[in-house]
């Protein structure tokens, strides 16, 4: 009986130490290609950037339409959940988990690109929100 208690205590202590080590939670999580204001500024030039360049940089658009002047318009919208731990530690106890200082927020980035008849960028606008 004493031997079983000692083994159980050792396993419990080992599990607690192993699970209470410092954890890193990713700052951003995104799917698909990166879409940030920096990426937009680096990759888009009015009159120079083609539809092929845009596809390489950002992937397929979420929405494609034609405006009143007959220009093709591509709309990109990306959502990301940003999670971080201010303390950097997460502790798992046998019956559950506890963490301190965990924060989560949502970011949305929208990019609207208009193309001319030669399939080059004629105009673009981007907007981001964070909540």
Secondary structure, 3 states (H helix, E strand, C coil): CHHHHHHHHHHHHHHHHHHCCECCCCCCCCCCCCCCHHHHHHHCCCCCCEHHHHHHHHCCCCEEEECCCCCEEEEEEEEEEEEEECCCEEEEECCEEEECCEEEEEEEEEEEEEECCCCEEEEEEEEEEEC
